[in-house]
Amino acid sequence: MSPTKFSLSLLLLSLISTQYGGAVSAPGGGGGGGGAAVELWCVAKNNAEDAALQSAIDWACGPGGANCGPIQPGGPCYDSSDIQKTASWVFNDYFLKHGMTQDACSFENTAALISINPSHNGCKFPSSKNSSGSFSGSTNVGLGPASQDLSRGSSILRRWIYILMAINVLFASLLIF
């Protein structure tokens, strides 16, 4: 390969990597990144103690001002046998009413944000997308004992996709020149 072809290929690769290789922030995160809006729900962590969940429910339904009508007997979200589902409804309602911030979805570390709709049977959970306002913070998913922050994962995956695309363009340019 001639030095000119090699230089052109490196130039093309560097242009592509600088164009697409930077971090992309989540919508509403204030970083100016693009992408589709992500629906978020605030739910009880699966490793939270029942007593801690009950205490959080009591506070949110009282001084916290959450709408707890749907979790009352006869309501669409009533399930006396599953405190996780009950707490999730209350936590999500509080989160939506109090600015959709990470602080509004903590409940002393018994709650986390997820992007999978927790609605079940006739119990429909409103999301951050169909509520007024926008989320500010990172997305935490409470799937394990130490709820991991996965918001950076999508930007890493996106970066690798762009790098692989750049490599493909590089090889294509080598074939053309």
Secondary structure, DSSP 4 states (H G I P E B T S, - for coil): --HHHHHHHHHHHHHHHHHH-S--PPTTSSS---------EEEE-TTS-HHHHHHHHHHHHTTT----GGGSTTSTT--TT-HHHHHHHHHHHHHHHTTSBSGGG-TTTTEEEESS---BTTBPPP-STTSSS--BS--EE--STT-EE-HHHHHHHHHHHHHHHHHHHHHHHHHH-
